[in-house]
Amino acid sequence: MKIKTKLSKAAIATLFLSLLCGVFGFNSLSASAAGTLGLAFTNTESTNGFVHSLHGGQSLWFVVPPGGTQSRELLISSSGTVPEQVDMSLVFLGRNADGQYLDRNKVPDSAAWVKFSPQKFVLKPKTTASVKMTYTIPADEPISSHEAYVLATASGASGPSKAQYSVPQAIAISRPIFLGVGTENSLAPKIYVIDIFGEILEGKSYLALQIKNSGKVPFSFSGTLDLVDSRFSNRKFSDIKFISQPLAPGDTTNVLIPSPEGLTEGKYDISLTALLGSNEINKVWLGKLIKFTPIFPMFQVLTRVLLGIIFLLILAFSLRYLRRQNNPDKKSRTGKSAILEEGQDQLDLLIEAMMKNATKKAVKKSAVKKSAVKKSAVKKSAVKKSAVKKSAVKKSAVKKSAVKKSVKKSVKKSVKKPVKKPVKKAAKKA
Amino acid sequence: MSLKTQSKKFLATFAVVLSAGGLLLTLSSSTLSSAAVDSSASVGTVPQCVWQLSGVTATVTLTHPNASNGGDVHASYVGNDFRLTGASSDQARVYVGPAGQTSASSTDVDNCSFYNSGGLGVSNTGASAQLAIVDTANAKFRADYSGAEDTAMSFPLNGTTPDGSSKARNLSLTITPTSCFSSNIGSGSGDNWVKESGTTGLNSSSSPIPLATLAKVNTTTTSTCSFSSSLSVYIPGGLTPAHPGNSYTYTGPTLTTTLSTSVS
C-alpha cells in the first residue's frame, strides 16, 4: 500500500522562503546561509637542530630517542566564511607504484604515541589556530622509522542543517610526516655520491648528480657545485646550488641541476660541497667529461661523421692542388702533364679506397700501396720496367686475409689500369 | 704565375686551414667558449606557499524538482522513486598561495614561494583532491521523524537497485571543472591538471572519487583548479514509513573533499 506523507509546516515555510528567494534572484537560501569551508595547513620550523640540519626544518619530521618526547607547532588557517569544527588526527600513509596514498581505514603504527593539543576546536573565519603535536616514544621501543599523514578535517560548526533534505560536507588537508625513533648517531644520514654527468630533458641542459641514500632515514640532499674548465682555468662556474627531493633509505636518484649559462660540453674539475646533518660532504672529480646527450644522440654522431668526411675531402683536394702548384719543375722536366695526372688519379683512387675500407688494417695497407705507387709513378715513370706489375703495388697485395680480398681487388684494379697505359705510351714515345 | 693561379693557390691554402680546423673541431669532444660565472645578491622574502582548499559548501540542500525539471507530479513521497537534487552554492577551489588566502593570485607570481626547503610535503609539491564518503560503513541517507531515525525509510548508498525501485542507490555526483590553470597569472595559462568531469554514482564501493591532480613539475606559485558540483539522489520506491502522514528529514552521508600533497 502506498502511503502519502504530508509536508510539515516547517517544510512549507522552507518552500515559501525558497520561492521568495527565487523571486528575488537568490539561488538557494539554505546553501547560502550554510556558507563555505576553507582550510590551510602549515607548521612552524623545527627547533630541533638535527631535524633542522636534515630538512631545513619546514617538513614535519621528528627524530625522537626511545623514552623521549618531541613537539612541533602546527598552524591551521581558515579561508572559510563560517566557523569550522576542526579535528586533528593521524592516518595511515601507504605506498604503491603511483607514490604515497592515504588510507583512513588503516591505523598508522605510531598512532598510539601522538597527541594533539587541542585535538578538536572551533576555528573562526579568517583566523589561524596553533596546535601542538607531541610524540612520546616508549623507552623500550627499538630503533625504527615510521611514516603517516597528519590530517586536519573541518566541517561546519553550526551543527546539522535545518533543511528537510541535505548532504553535509567536510574538507580535509593532509601532510605527510616522518618519525625516526633513535638517536642522532643511530639515525645519522649517510650518502653515496655516485657520479655526475650532463643530461638534456625537454630541451634543457642539466647536470645530473647521481646519489644513493645509504643510511636509515630519508633526507633531502643539498649543497653547491663548483666547476672549472680543465683546459681554460678562467672558465669557472661557482656556487651552483642544488637540492634533492626526499630520498628514502636505499633509494638512488639523479638530482637534476639546471646547467648554468655558458656551460658547454667539455672536461671540468668539479668539486661538490654539502652539509648532511653535522657532517660536511666533499667530493672532487678531476677532468670530468660533461656531455649533454640529446634525445637522439645518433643524429649528433652522424652529423659529426658527415662533417668529418666533408672536411677530409676538402683537405685532400686542397693539398693535392697545392702540391701540384709547388712542383712546377717536375711538370716542365717531363713536359707532359699526363704523368702528373697519373699521380693525381692514383691519389684520387687511393682516397676513394681509403674511404671504402673501414678497417685499420686495410687503411694501413692502402697507405703502403700509396707510397709504392708514388715511387713507381714519379721516379720510374719513363721506364717500362717500372711496370707496376713488379712494383710493391702487386707485392703489397698481401694475401694473408681472405676477408680483405675484395678490398684488395678493388684497390689493385683501380691502381693498375690507369697506371699501366700512360706509362707504356710514355715509354714508346721516348 | 698568373693572378688567377695565385688566387686559386690562396683559396686552396685557406681551404686547407679551414678544413683542418673544422676537422679538429668535429673530432674534438668540446667546443670553444669562455665565460666566468660568479654572482651574489640579497633579496627580500615572500610568504611560504601552501596548498589550500576553499569554497566547499558546508551543507548542500536538496529539493524535490517538479515534473518539468526531472521530478514527478507528486510533491510528497507516495512509495515511488522520489528524486532530490541540489548544487553547491560556491565553487570548490584547490590552489597554491600564502596560508589563509581565499584563492590563487592572478597578478603576482611572487605572492609566495615554496623555497625548495625539502622534506616530505613541503618542497614544491604536487597535489591531488578527492571526494569521499569517509564513513563507508554508514554510507546512507538517514530518515528522521521528530529527531529519531525511521530505519524503514532510511536507505543505504550501496549501488544496488532494491525491489519496488528502478533506480540504483547512488548519490549521483556531477562535477564540472571551471577554471584550472598551472599558472593563474592574467587570464591563466597552461592546464596540466588531471580532472574528473561528468556524472558519477557515488556509493560505499565507488568512494573515493578523484577530483583533480596536478603533478609537482607543473606546480607553480599560482596553480589553481575550481569546480562546481551538483548532486541528485532517489529515495527508492517501495519504502513504508513508520509514521505515515508526517514529514521526514533526510540527511545524506558527509562528503569529504580531501587535499593531499605529494612529492611526485
Boltz contact constraints between the chains, C-beta under 6 A:
constraints:
  - contact:
      token1: [A, 2]
      token2: [B, 78]
      max_distance: 6.0
  - contact:
      token1: [A, 2]
      token2: [B, 79]
      max_distance: 6.0
  - contact:
      token1: [A, 3]
      token2: [B, 244]
      max_distance: 6.0
  - contact:
      token1: [A, 4]
      token2: [B, 76]
      max_distance: 6.0
  - contact:
      token1: [A, 4]
      token2: [B, 78]
      max_distance: 6.0
  - contact:
      token1: [A, 5]
      token2: [B, 76]
      max_distance: 6.0
  - contact:
      token1: [A, 5]
      token2: [B, 77]
      max_distance: 6.0
  - contact:
      token1: [A, 6]
      token2: [B, 245]
      max_distance: 6.0
  - contact:
      token1: [A, 7]
      token2: [B, 247]
      max_distance: 6.0
  - contact:
      token1: [A, 8]
      token2: [B, 247]
      max_distance: 6.0
  - contact:
      token1: [A, 11]
      token2: [B, 247]
      max_distance: 6.0
  - contact:
      token1: [A, 28]
      token2: [B, 61]
      max_distance: 6.0
  - contact:
      token1: [A, 28]
      token2: [B, 89]
      max_distance: 6.0
  - contact:
      token1: [A, 30]
      token2: [B, 61]
      max_distance: 6.0
  - contact:
      token1: [A, 31]
      token2: [B, 57]
      max_distance: 6.0
  - contact:
      token1: [A, 31]
      token2: [B, 61]
      max_distance: 6.0
  - contact:
      token1: [A, 31]
      token2: [B, 89]
      max_distance: 6.0
  - contact:
      token1: [A, 32]
      token2: [B, 89]
      max_distance: 6.0
  - contact:
      token1: [A, 34]
      token2: [B, 57]
      max_distance: 6.0
  - contact:
      token1: [A, 34]
      token2: [B, 58]
      max_distance: 6.0
  - contact:
      token1: [A, 34]
      token2: [B, 59]
      max_distance: 6.0
  - contact:
      token1: [A, 35]
      token2: [B, 58]
      max_distance: 6.0
  - contact:
      token1: [A, 36]
      token2: [B, 55]
      max_distance: 6.0
  - contact:
      token1: [A, 36]
      token2: [B, 56]
      max_distance: 6.0
  - contact:
      token1: [A, 36]
      token2: [B, 57]
      max_distance: 6.0
  - contact:
      token1: [A, 36]
      token2: [B, 90]
      max_distance: 6.0
  - contact:
      token1: [A, 37]
      token2: [B, 56]
      max_distance: 6.0
  - contact:
      token1: [A, 37]
      token2: [B, 58]
      max_distance: 6.0
  - contact:
      token1: [A, 38]
      token2: [B, 54]
      max_distance: 6.0
  - contact:
      token1: [A, 39]
      token2: [B, 53]
      max_distance: 6.0
  - contact:
      token1: [A, 40]
      token2: [B, 50]
      max_distance: 6.0
  - contact:
      token1: [A, 40]
      token2: [B, 52]
      max_distance: 6.0
  - contact:
      token1: [A, 40]
      token2: [B, 99]
      max_distance: 6.0
  - contact:
      token1: [A, 40]
      token2: [B, 100]
      max_distance: 6.0
  - contact:
      token1: [A, 42]
      token2: [B, 50]
      max_distance: 6.0
  - contact:
      token1: [A, 42]
      token2: [B, 99]
      max_distance: 6.0
  - contact:
      token1: [A, 55]
      token2: [B, 118]
      max_distance: 6.0
  - contact:
      token1: [A, 55]
      token2: [B, 119]
      max_distance: 6.0
  - contact:
      token1: [A, 56]
      token2: [B, 117]
      max_distance: 6.0
  - contact:
      token1: [A, 56]
      token2: [B, 118]
      max_distance: 6.0
  - contact:
      token1: [A, 58]
      token2: [B, 117]
      max_distance: 6.0
  - contact:
      token1: [A, 58]
      token2: [B, 119]
      max_distance: 6.0
  - contact:
      token1: [A, 58]
      token2: [B, 122]
      max_distance: 6.0
  - contact:
      token1: [A, 59]
      token2: [B, 119]
      max_distance: 6.0
  - contact:
      token1: [A, 59]
      token2: [B, 120]
      max_distance: 6.0
  - contact:
      token1: [A, 59]
      token2: [B, 122]
      max_distance: 6.0
  - contact:
      token1: [A, 77]
      token2: [B, 99]
      max_distance: 6.0
  - contact:
      token1: [A, 77]
      token2: [B, 100]
      max_distance: 6.0
  - contact:
      token1: [A, 79]
      token2: [B, 54]
      max_distance: 6.0
  - contact:
      token1: [A, 79]
      token2: [B, 100]
      max_distance: 6.0
  - contact:
      token1: [A, 79]
      token2: [B, 102]
      max_distance: 6.0
  - contact:
      token1: [A, 82]
      token2: [B, 58]
      max_distance: 6.0
  - contact:
      token1: [A, 99]
      token2: [B, 262]
      max_distance: 6.0
  - contact:
      token1: [A, 99]
      token2: [B, 264]
      max_distance: 6.0
  - contact:
      token1: [A, 102]
      token2: [B, 260]
      max_distance: 6.0
  - contact:
      token1: [A, 156]
      token2: [B, 58]
      max_distance: 6.0
  - contact:
      token1: [A, 161]
      token2: [B, 59]
      max_distance: 6.0
  - contact:
      token1: [A, 163]
      token2: [B, 61]
      max_distance: 6.0
  - contact:
      token1: [A, 164]
      token2: [B, 249]
      max_distance: 6.0
  - contact:
      token1: [A, 165]
      token2: [B, 62]
      max_distance: 6.0
  - contact:
      token1: [A, 165]
      token2: [B, 84]
      max_distance: 6.0
  - contact:
      token1: [A, 165]
      token2: [B, 250]
      max_distance: 6.0
  - contact:
      token1: [A, 166]
      token2: [B, 59]
      max_distance: 6.0
  - contact:
      token1: [A, 166]
      token2: [B, 61]
      max_distance: 6.0
  - contact:
      token1: [A, 166]
      token2: [B, 251]
      max_distance: 6.0
  - contact:
      token1: [A, 167]
      token2: [B, 60]
      max_distance: 6.0
  - contact:
      token1: [A, 167]
      token2: [B, 231]
      max_distance: 6.0
  - contact:
      token1: [A, 167]
      token2: [B, 252]
      max_distance: 6.0
  - contact:
      token1: [A, 168]
      token2: [B, 59]
      max_distance: 6.0
  - contact:
      token1: [A, 168]
      token2: [B, 254]
      max_distance: 6.0
  - contact:
      token1: [A, 169]
      token2: [B, 56]
      max_distance: 6.0
  - contact:
      token1: [A, 169]
      token2: [B, 255]
      max_distance: 6.0
  - contact:
      token1: [A, 170]
      token2: [B, 254]
      max_distance: 6.0
  - contact:
      token1: [A, 170]
      token2: [B, 256]
      max_distance: 6.0
  - contact:
      token1: [A, 171]
      token2: [B, 53]
      max_distance: 6.0
  - contact:
      token1: [A, 171]
      token2: [B, 56]
      max_distance: 6.0
  - contact:
      token1: [A, 171]
      token2: [B, 257]
      max_distance: 6.0
  - contact:
      token1: [A, 172]
      token2: [B, 256]
      max_distance: 6.0
  - contact:
      token1: [A, 172]
      token2: [B, 258]
      max_distance: 6.0
  - contact:
      token1: [A, 173]
      token2: [B, 259]
      max_distance: 6.0
  - contact:
      token1: [A, 174]
      token2: [B, 260]
      max_distance: 6.0
  - contact:
      token1: [A, 175]
      token2: [B, 121]
      max_distance: 6.0
  - contact:
      token1: [A, 176]
      token2: [B, 120]
      max_distance: 6.0
  - contact:
      token1: [A, 176]
      token2: [B, 121]
      max_distance: 6.0
  - contact:
      token1: [A, 220]
      token2: [B, 118]
      max_distance: 6.0
  - contact:
      token1: [A, 220]
      token2: [B, 119]
      max_distance: 6.0
  - contact:
      token1: [A, 232]
      token2: [B, 34]
      max_distance: 6.0
  - contact:
      token1: [A, 235]
      token2: [B, 34]
      max_distance: 6.0
  - contact:
      token1: [A, 236]
      token2: [B, 36]
      max_distance: 6.0
  - contact:
      token1: [A, 237]
      token2: [B, 37]
      max_distance: 6.0
  - contact:
      token1: [A, 238]
      token2: [B, 38]
      max_distance: 6.0
  - contact:
      token1: [A, 243]
      token2: [B, 116]
      max_distance: 6.0
  - contact:
      token1: [A, 243]
      token2: [B, 118]
      max_distance: 6.0
  - contact:
      token1: [A, 245]
      token2: [B, 263]
      max_distance: 6.0
  - contact:
      token1: [A, 246]
      token2: [B, 120]
      max_distance: 6.0
  - contact:
      token1: [A, 260]
      token2: [B, 37]
      max_distance: 6.0
  - contact:
      token1: [A, 262]
      token2: [B, 35]
      max_distance: 6.0
  - contact:
      token1: [A, 264]
      token2: [B, 31]
      max_distance: 6.0
  - contact:
      token1: [A, 264]
      token2: [B, 33]
      max_distance: 6.0
  - contact:
      token1: [A, 265]
      token2: [B, 30]
      max_distance: 6.0
  - contact:
      token1: [A, 266]
      token2: [B, 30]
      max_distance: 6.0
  - contact:
      token1: [A, 304]
      token2: [B, 26]
      max_distance: 6.0
  - contact:
      token1: [A, 307]
      token2: [B, 26]
      max_distance: 6.0
  - contact:
      token1: [A, 308]
      token2: [B, 26]
      max_distance: 6.0
  - contact:
      token1: [A, 311]
      token2: [B, 19]
      max_distance: 6.0
  - contact:
      token1: [A, 311]
      token2: [B, 22]
      max_distance: 6.0
  - contact:
      token1: [A, 311]
      token2: [B, 23]
      max_distance: 6.0
  - contact:
      token1: [A, 314]
      token2: [B, 15]
      max_distance: 6.0
  - contact:
      token1: [A, 314]
      token2: [B, 19]
      max_distance: 6.0
  - contact:
      token1: [A, 315]
      token2: [B, 19]
      max_distance: 6.0
  - contact:
      token1: [A, 318]
      token2: [B, 12]
      max_distance: 6.0
  - contact:
      token1: [A, 318]
      token2: [B, 15]
      max_distance: 6.0
  - contact:
      token1: [A, 318]
      token2: [B, 16]
      max_distance: 6.0
  - contact:
      token1: [A, 321]
      token2: [B, 12]
      max_distance: 6.0
  - contact:
      token1: [A, 322]
      token2: [B, 12]
      max_distance: 6.0
  - contact:
      token1: [A, 325]
      token2: [B, 9]
      max_distance: 6.0
